[in-house]
Amino acid sequence: MSDPKTLNFNDRRTASAAAKQAMLAKFKPKPAVTDPLIDLRRAEKAAELERLRAERAAERETKRAAGAEAAAKKAEEDAITEEARHLALRAAQKAARDARYAARKQKRK
């Protein structure tokens, strides 16, 4: 191009339009190359995700079962402990009652 003073309006307008088109062309999406194995890779990835989800679900179920088993065992132990406390209290009450009866008998003699 020559000196900007020698360019006429139409030349400047054409150059501006070309520059704008060049700027817009930079932002247009480029044509993508399609990989022929993309479906296979997507299927493999989906299968891997499904396998991992199944493993995690099984792990969670195992933990849940172990937790339920531990809770049941603790409840059983608590019941046994409570029953043992109750029996010990009853034995102590019976011993105290027997001691009172024995003391009354000793007074009569």
C-alpha positions, 0 to 999 in steps of 0.5 A: 500500500502506499501513503495513507494520504493518497488512499481514497475512501473506498480503499480505506473502507475495503481495507477496514472490511478485510481487517474485520473479516480477518478478526472474525475468522480468528474466532470462528470454530475450527473444523474438528478432526473426528477420531474413528475410535472415539465411540470405542473410547467413550464406551470404555470410559463409561464401562470403567465408570460403571465398574468403579461405581459398582465397586464403591456401591459394594464397598458402601454396602459392606460398610453398612452391613458391618455397621448394622452388625456392630450396632446389633452386637452392641445392642445385645451386649447392652441388653445383657449388661442391663439384665445383669445389672437388674439381676445384681440389684435383685440379689442385693435387695434379696440379701438386704431383705433376708438380713432384715428377716434374720435380724427380726428373728434374732430379736425374738429369741 
